[in-house]
């Protein structure tokens, strides 16, 4: 059974929503890639993980599924395969703006969690077993957040962070753990700052940023993951120049990756809207035929391009894009639910352009 998952109805601006969810997407890739910096002792396992993750980032999902299925079948005693198969399904659905296969994802994550707990019972001090548990709880927390189950998401997120901290206790050079901890600390403070009047509130944003900067410099294979998280943090803080510098660095490694282009395009909105338009158009044209059937990505991207075009006075193009969007018919219920507020903003933009 597939379940419709909508964005949380928090009172925040569009940039905050986009930053939050693109950052959460970063966590998917972080959690699936963190271990590479430490090299799992079995070289075959390490090779499968490396290949699968790189295929996800390059949007080669079929190859990634083949790799992670092999990982799961060849090493059933490890929870890696189950975790990565769930992560792959989340990432692919998110990329294509499709419904999540909730049953498949939860089945794999629950099995991985049970397996991780059993391993920890046998050796609670093992850095790898703590990592398995942290990895699994991180994904569970992420998926609960997508389901708007924020209480459970926070609880499991804290469990995940605690286990990552246990990894640092066993190896203080485990800099990849700084990525999860730093990201969590920043966004936890950022999204609960409305509680800053309470005596127990702690603003850990600067601590989170410092950890991410350390990881960006010292993490081995995964420095680009810290970079991606920092991009969205800098955007959130309106430090667009720093975000652009980091985004361009990431694209040198993965020039066709939509995940990094989203952040870079958003950052350019504040510095160079024309470059932002170019990047959004690259993303729009990069989706394979047949994977935009629900029109969600098409409408979101065309709206973003229209907004930036209107900002710099290209009103004819902006108006045409608004009309293109509003002329799309036969949206399914999932798309209508996801796009309801955006379509209202498109109509508002169209009306303003016609005055």
Secondary structure as UniProt FT lines:
FT   HELIX           14..33
FT   HELIX           34..37
FT   HELIX           43..57
FT   TURN            58..59
FT   HELIX           61..74
FT   TURN            76..77
FT   HELIX           80..95
FT   TURN            96..97
FT   HELIX           102..122
FT   TURN            124..125
FT   HELIX           127..146
FT   TURN            147..148
FT   HELIX           150..170
FT   TURN            172..173
FT   HELIX           176..190
FT   TURN            191..192
FT   HELIX           193..195
FT   TURN            196..197
FT   TURN            199..200
FT   HELIX           205..218
FT   TURN            221..222
FT   HELIX           223..236
FT   TURN            237..238
FT   HELIX           240..253
FT   TURN            255..256
FT   HELIX           258..269
FT   TURN            270..271
FT   HELIX           273..286
FT   TURN            289..290
FT   TURN            293..294
FT   HELIX           296..311
FT   TURN            312..313
FT   HELIX           315..326
FT   HELIX           333..354
//
